[in-house]
Amino acid sequence: MKYVLMFVETEEFAKELEAMGDLEREAAYAAVLRWFAENADKITHHTHLAPVHTATTLRLGGGEPVVTDGPFVEGKEVVSGFAEIEVADLDEALKLARSWPACPVVEIRPAS
């Protein structure tokens, strides 16, 4: 089955990453690269998204669409990247998501 793991960054996580020294930040990034390498046989595609301030949001419904700058979602969490994976079932997707070493939230959705 295909799933998409969406890596969700919280404000607190972003602040912690920003507060890290260079060596600590490099180690955090290295952990992410290692995770992708260790799971390369299951990952069919992945990408890191541009910073949140580059986002444009389009709201549909109720008349004319409204376009705004920014990620104007209901909350203080932002999807910072995603990986498409091919695994046997949701249990395997959950196991993979549990090992994610970065953002504190991973949303898992079936993909077709």
C-alpha positions as CSV (number, residue, x, y, z in Angstrom):
1,M,0.0,0.0,0.0
2,K,1.1,3.6,-0.6
3,Y,1.0,6.1,2.2
4,V,2.2,9.7,2.5
5,L,4.0,10.7,5.6
6,M,3.6,14.4,6.2
7,F,6.3,15.8,8.5
8,V,4.7,18.6,10.6
9,E,6.8,21.2,12.3
10,T,5.6,22.9,15.4
11,E,6.6,26.4,16.5
12,E,8.3,24.9,19.5
13,F,10.3,22.5,17.3
14,A,11.3,25.4,15.0
15,K,12.5,27.4,17.9
16,E,14.5,24.5,19.3
17,L,16.1,23.9,16.0
18,E,17.0,27.6,15.6
19,A,18.5,27.7,19.1
20,M,20.8,24.8,18.4
21,G,24.5,25.3,17.9
22,D,26.0,24.5,14.5
23,L,27.3,21.0,15.5
24,E,24.0,20.1,17.2
25,R,22.0,21.2,14.1
26,E,24.3,19.3,11.8
27,A,23.8,16.2,13.9
28,A,20.0,16.7,13.7
29,Y,20.1,17.0,9.9
30,A,22.4,14.0,9.7
31,A,19.9,11.9,11.7
32,V,17.2,12.8,9.0
33,L,19.5,11.9,6.2
34,R,20.3,8.6,7.9
35,W,16.6,7.9,8.3
36,F,16.0,8.4,4.6
37,A,19.0,6.2,3.8
38,E,17.9,3.4,6.2
39,N,14.4,3.4,4.7
40,A,15.3,4.0,1.1
41,D,13.8,0.6,0.1
42,K,10.3,1.8,1.2
43,I,10.5,5.5,0.2
44,T,9.3,6.1,-3.4
45,H,9.5,9.9,-3.3
46,H,10.3,12.6,-0.8
47,T,10.9,16.3,-0.7
48,H,11.5,19.1,1.8
49,L,9.1,22.1,1.2
50,A,10.3,25.7,0.9
51,P,9.9,27.8,4.1
52,V,6.4,28.6,5.3
53,H,6.7,32.3,4.4
54,T,6.8,31.3,0.7
55,A,3.4,29.7,0.8
56,T,0.3,30.9,-0.9
57,T,-3.1,29.6,0.2
58,L,-6.2,29.4,-2.0
59,R,-9.6,29.1,-0.2
60,L,-12.4,27.7,-2.3
61,G,-16.1,27.7,-1.7
62,G,-18.7,30.4,-0.9
63,G,-18.2,32.6,-3.9
64,E,-15.0,33.8,-5.4
65,P,-11.8,32.0,-4.4
66,V,-9.6,33.9,-1.9
67,V,-5.8,33.9,-2.4
68,T,-3.6,34.9,0.5
69,D,0.1,34.9,1.2
70,G,1.2,32.4,3.8
71,P,0.0,29.1,5.1
72,F,-3.1,30.4,6.9
73,V,-4.2,27.2,8.5
74,E,-6.1,26.8,11.8
75,G,-3.1,26.1,14.0
76,K,0.5,26.7,14.6
77,E,1.8,23.6,12.9
78,V,3.2,23.5,9.3
79,V,3.9,20.7,7.0
80,S,7.6,21.0,6.2
81,G,8.0,18.0,3.9
82,F,6.7,14.6,3.0
83,A,7.7,11.1,1.9
84,E,5.7,8.7,-0.2
85,I,6.2,5.2,1.0
86,E,5.3,1.7,-0.3
87,V,4.7,-0.7,2.6
88,A,2.5,-3.7,3.4
89,D,0.0,-2.0,5.6
90,L,-0.8,0.8,8.1
91,D,1.1,-1.1,10.8
92,E,4.3,-0.9,8.8
93,A,3.7,2.8,7.9
94,L,3.2,3.5,11.7
95,K,6.4,1.6,12.5
96,L,8.3,3.7,9.9
97,A,6.8,7.0,11.1
98,R,7.7,6.2,14.8
99,S,11.3,6.1,13.8
100,W,11.2,9.6,12.2
101,P,14.0,11.7,14.0
102,A,12.8,15.2,13.4
103,C,9.5,17.1,13.4
104,P,7.3,16.0,16.4
105,V,4.2,15.2,14.3
106,V,3.9,12.8,11.4
107,E,0.5,12.6,9.6
108,I,0.0,9.4,7.7
109,R,-2.5,9.2,4.8
110,P,-3.2,6.4,2.3
111,A,-2.4,7.4,-1.2
112,S,-3.6,6.0,-4.5
